[in-house]
Amino acid sequence: MKYTIFLLIATFFLTSCTTENRTCLDTEKWLDFSVEQMDQALDLLDADEDQIPRNIPPGEKGWNTTGIHGWTSGFWPGLLWYAYESTEEEKWREHAHHWNMKLEPLRRWENINHDLGFMMYNSFGNGLRLTGNEDYHPILVDGAGLLMSLYNPTVGTILSWPFAIERYDGRHNTIVDNMINLEYLFWASSTTEDTSYREAAINHARHTAEHNIRSNSSTYHVALFNKETGDFEEAVTHQGAFDESMWARGQAWGIYGFTMTYRETGMDEFKDTARMLADKFIKELPDDLVPYWDFDAPNIPDEEKDASAAAIAASAMLELSELVTEPVDREFYREKAVNILNSLVNNYRSDGSNVAILWHSVGNRNRDEGGEVDQPIIYADYYFVEALLREEALQKKYPDFCS
């Protein structure tokens, strides 16, 4: 009894102290800014071409584009759906549908990889959620079947990169990024009542937790398995600084993916993993709360920052704040996310010289060409706006957070 009273007093004290010093976020202002940037971007895009925004090279104003088979192709339609969700203006629904339908051929894609989740669920999935357009349903089901075809039951995970099997000496590869795409499989299981999708997603998450996470709570990028026996062989990196380093976006993908998996399953093991990864991310952040592209990059503080990793992690932690049970924990993750978002709007947003929302992201620092280093990248904008929408909903649900 005494312990319970002490805990209640401590919770009230911590929450009160936090509230008094809290810097809140003007979500309406920054959603309006984001929509204005998207509006300008549309003016520079050729809506008749099957080219989708991806990054903005130095000195350019408009988006450099990729074809529909580029792994980032779903983020632009998804971002347009978020504009529709924010404004409820019909023009944004029309724009989003138009760009969605460019991706329709992906339901018959032959050279598939795990990125189908990013490509189809962010686009058609958001469209179905917001409009109930039943034309999207069979397209999504077809795509989920393709993604499921990459599942190796012997290994227990989805093959992330079929094109990289030779690179990894014939072994089955699973990257931490793949956690995000499990949401697509959970949806497919629910809508088709086929439990194999759900079972594959849970197995994949468990194997990722076991083999893509180190004892110090940081993530490996790539786990390699013997595809015949299912045995784990080693973990390496592709986009991190070195095999044992903490690649920032990979850690953010992990927070996001395990948070979502807990939401879909209610299994505490996934909540615990999400919290462990989030706590590590928070602990290692620099003063401005936006990570270097790799937390262990060799030349810090002269390394590039990655706004995309910050946006992904902030969005994930806002959802995590809704899923944890203790009030102090809810306040903790939400406040950390809001502080990250405030840093992004104050220090990393576009200055008007280009049509992106955020600047200073890093795609693949290890590539000599096309590595998207210190550039606006479309998925940074996507997760930033998603985070704003999540925080806006939380402000309506918990109006006393900023009082």
PyMOL commands that set and color helices and strands:
alter all, ss='L'
color gray80, all
select helices_A, chain A and resi 2-20+27-44+75-87+90-102+104-108+116-131+136-148+162-164+176-192+195-211+248-265+268-284+307-323+327-347+378-397+399-402
alter helices_A, ss='H'
color red, helices_A
select strands_A, chain A and resi 52-55+64-66+151-152+157-158+172-175+222-225+232-236+361-362+373-375
alter strands_A, ss='S'
color yellow, strands_A
deselect
rebuild
show_as cartoon
